[in-house]
Amino acid sequence: MNGAPPPAAEPAAGSRANVAARTAIWTGVALGAAATATVAFFIVRAMWKKRPPDETSERIQTLIDEANRLIRTLEEKK
């Protein structure tokens, strides 16, 4: 009981391989989850319904186009 402590045991090579295997597994799981999330994002984005054109927005754009045309006409007359 009061003797010298036992010599420190060096980690076995098998435990290092075990750590590497677990790291590889969790890395694969993380990459799989990221790939799944990316695919889901693009599927939802592709299926998202586009808003129909708004009449007010179309009218505003028409007025802007007309104003730009009038400005060009005035600049040409100068």
Backbone as CSV, one residue per row, in Angstrom:
resi,resn,N_x,N_y,N_z,CA_x,CA_y,CA_z,C_x,C_y,C_z
1,MET,0.798,-1.189,0.000,0.000,0.000,0.000,0.847,1.262,0.000
2,ASN,1.896,1.257,0.753,2.737,2.441,0.816,3.888,2.367,-0.161
3,GLY,3.832,1.455,-1.080,4.917,1.281,-2.029,4.905,2.366,-3.092
4,ALA,5.830,2.271,-3.998,5.948,3.224,-5.095,4.751,3.081,-6.031
5,PRO,4.334,4.185,-6.616,3.195,4.104,-7.547,3.582,3.277,-8.763
6,PRO,2.613,2.654,-9.370,2.913,1.850,-10.551,3.373,2.756,-11.697
7,PRO,4.186,2.241,-12.595,4.645,3.074,-13.708,3.466,3.495,-14.577
8,ALA,3.573,4.711,-15.130,2.491,5.232,-15.972,2.385,4.386,-17.231
9,ALA,1.185,3.961,-17.508,0.957,3.136,-18.693,0.827,4.047,-19.909
10,GLU,1.509,3.711,-20.969,1.412,4.497,-22.189,0.115,4.143,-22.898
11,PRO,-0.519,5.134,-23.546,-1.770,4.836,-24.238,-1.520,3.811,-25.341
12,ALA,-2.438,2.911,-25.438,-2.313,1.862,-26.442,-2.585,2.440,-27.824
13,ALA,-1.976,1.861,-28.839,-2.178,2.316,-30.218,-3.623,2.103,-30.641
14,GLY,-4.268,1.117,-30.058,-5.663,0.834,-30.401,-6.596,1.963,-29.994
15,SER,-6.301,2.620,-28.861,-7.171,3.713,-28.430,-7.033,4.919,-29.358
16,ARG,-5.833,5.124,-29.893,-5.661,6.223,-30.855,-6.453,5.953,-32.124
17,ALA,-6.443,4.726,-32.570,-7.209,4.361,-33.758,-8.695,4.524,-33.488
18,ASN,-9.096,4.219,-32.261,-10.497,4.356,-31.891,-10.918,5.830,-31.933
19,VAL,-10.065,6.713,-31.448,-10.359,8.144,-31.472,-10.452,8.629,-32.918
20,ALA,-9.544,8.187,-33.750,-9.567,8.590,-35.159,-10.830,8.087,-35.848
21,ALA,-11.251,6.881,-35.526,-12.457,6.321,-36.134,-13.690,7.113,-35.692
22,ARG,-13.752,7.426,-34.399,-14.900,8.211,-33.916,-14.914,9.601,-34.540
23,THR,-13.746,10.200,-34.681,-13.666,11.518,-35.314,-14.132,11.443,-36.761
24,ALA,-13.717,10.412,-37.467,-14.129,10.245,-38.867,-15.639,10.039,-38.969
25,ILE,-16.194,9.282,-38.053,-17.645,9.031,-38.075,-18.401,10.333,-37.844
26,TRP,-17.999,11.097,-36.814,-18.706,12.342,-36.522,-18.511,13.376,-37.625
27,THR,-17.358,13.378,-38.256,-17.144,14.273,-39.392,-18.080,13.897,-40.540
28,GLY,-18.222,12.608,-40.788,-19.147,12.146,-41.825,-20.583,12.507,-41.507
29,VAL,-20.964,12.371,-40.243,-22.328,12.732,-39.831,-22.554,14.229,-40.040
30,ALA,-21.587,15.046,-39.667,-21.724,16.493,-39.829,-21.816,16.877,-41.308
31,LEU,-20.986,16.263,-42.132,-21.049,16.562,-43.569,-22.364,16.100,-44.177
32,GLY,-22.858,14.968,-43.731,-24.143,14.474,-44.215,-25.284,15.411,-43.829
33,ALA,-25.234,15.909,-42.594,-26.268,16.841,-42.149,-26.203,18.138,-42.945
34,ALA,-25.000,18.618,-43.205,-24.854,19.856,-43.983,-25.355,19.659,-45.411
35,ALA,-25.049,18.525,-45.995,-25.513,18.251,-47.360,-27.030,18.143,-47.401
36,THR,-27.609,17.493,-46.407,-29.069,17.359,-46.349,-29.725,18.732,-46.209
37,ALA,-29.180,19.582,-45.349,-29.738,20.922,-45.164,-29.623,21.744,-46.445
38,THR,-28.523,21.607,-47.156,-28.336,22.343,-48.408,-29.341,21.904,-49.457
39,VAL,-29.518,20.605,-49.600,-30.488,20.084,-50.573,-31.893,20.534,-50.204
40,ALA,-32.242,20.461,-48.919,-33.570,20.892,-48.483,-33.784,22.374,-48.777
41,PHE,-32.762,23.186,-48.549,-32.878,24.616,-48.828,-33.192,24.876,-50.295
42,PHE,-32.456,24.209,-51.191,-32.672,24.442,-52.617,-34.015,23.886,-53.087
43,ILE,-34.480,22.801,-52.502,-35.797,22.267,-52.867,-36.886,23.243,-52.446
44,VAL,-36.808,23.741,-51.215,-37.820,24.693,-50.737,-37.772,25.966,-51.560
45,ARG,-36.567,26.423,-51.878,-36.429,27.646,-52.666,-37.023,27.483,-54.067
46,ALA,-36.830,26.317,-54.662,-37.360,26.078,-56.005,-38.886,25.978,-55.993
47,MET,-39.427,25.471,-54.906,-40.876,25.282,-54.842,-41.611,26.514,-54.325
48,TRP,-40.863,27.487,-53.806,-41.483,28.685,-53.245,-42.260,29.408,-54.333
49,LYS,-43.493,29.734,-54.048,-44.325,30.396,-55.045,-43.903,31.847,-55.212
50,LYS,-43.813,32.229,-56.446,-43.486,33.619,-56.748,-44.747,34.454,-56.584
51,ARG,-44.553,35.679,-56.116,-45.703,36.557,-55.977,-46.179,37.020,-57.344
52,PRO,-47.493,37.069,-57.536,-47.978,37.603,-58.816,-47.631,39.090,-58.899
53,PRO,-47.476,39.595,-60.112,-47.120,41.012,-60.259,-48.173,41.909,-59.614
54,ASP,-47.699,42.909,-58.936,-48.580,43.851,-58.254,-48.956,44.964,-59.226
55,GLU,-50.255,45.295,-59.291,-50.711,46.333,-60.229,-50.098,47.686,-59.888
56,THR,-49.971,47.975,-58.608,-49.407,49.255,-58.196,-47.937,49.352,-58.614
57,SER,-47.203,48.274,-58.407,-45.790,48.276,-58.803,-45.644,48.438,-60.304
58,GLU,-46.503,47.779,-61.050,-46.452,47.909,-62.516,-46.759,49.343,-62.932
59,ARG,-47.724,49.966,-62.298,-48.087,51.349,-62.634,-46.944,52.300,-62.291
60,ILE,-46.321,52.100,-61.143,-45.186,52.941,-60.754,-44.050,52.791,-61.752
61,GLN,-43.772,51.544,-62.164,-42.699,51.326,-63.135,-43.029,51.996,-64.466
62,THR,-44.289,51.958,-64.878,-44.712,52.625,-66.113,-44.478,54.131,-66.014
63,LEU,-44.827,54.712,-64.878,-44.622,56.153,-64.688,-43.140,56.499,-64.681
64,ILE,-42.323,55.667,-64.071,-40.878,55.910,-64.057,-40.322,55.848,-65.475
65,ASP,-40.751,54.849,-66.238,-40.288,54.730,-67.626,-40.702,55.945,-68.446
66,GLU,-41.933,56.406,-68.236,-42.413,57.576,-68.966,-41.608,58.819,-68.572
67,ALA,-41.320,58.984,-67.299,-40.531,60.135,-66.842,-39.126,60.079,-67.438
68,ASN,-38.525,58.902,-67.473,-37.192,58.775,-68.071,-37.213,59.125,-69.550
69,ARG,-38.258,58.704,-70.235,-38.383,59.014,-71.657,-38.522,60.524,-71.868
70,LEU,-39.320,61.199,-71.016,-39.479,62.652,-71.125,-38.166,63.370,-70.831
71,ILE,-37.407,62.890,-69.855,-36.135,63.504,-69.541,-35.179,63.385,-70.722
72,ARG,-35.140,62.190,-71.359,-34.272,62.012,-72.525,-34.691,62.948,-73.654
73,THR,-35.987,63.109,-73.836,-36.490,63.991,-74.902,-36.062,65.436,-74.632
74,LEU,-36.169,65.852,-73.374,-35.763,67.233,-73.027,-34.268,67.424,-73.218
75,GLU,-33.474,66.413,-72.867,-32.015,66.523,-73.033,-31.630,66.575,-74.506
76,GLU,-32.378,65.861,-75.346,-32.075,65.878,-76.783,-32.385,67.239,-77.398
77,LYS,-33.395,67.930,-76.882,-33.787,69.236,-77.429,-32.800,70.330,-77.038
78,LYS,-32.033,70.120,-76.011,-31.086,71.150,-75.547,-29.963,71.333,-76.507
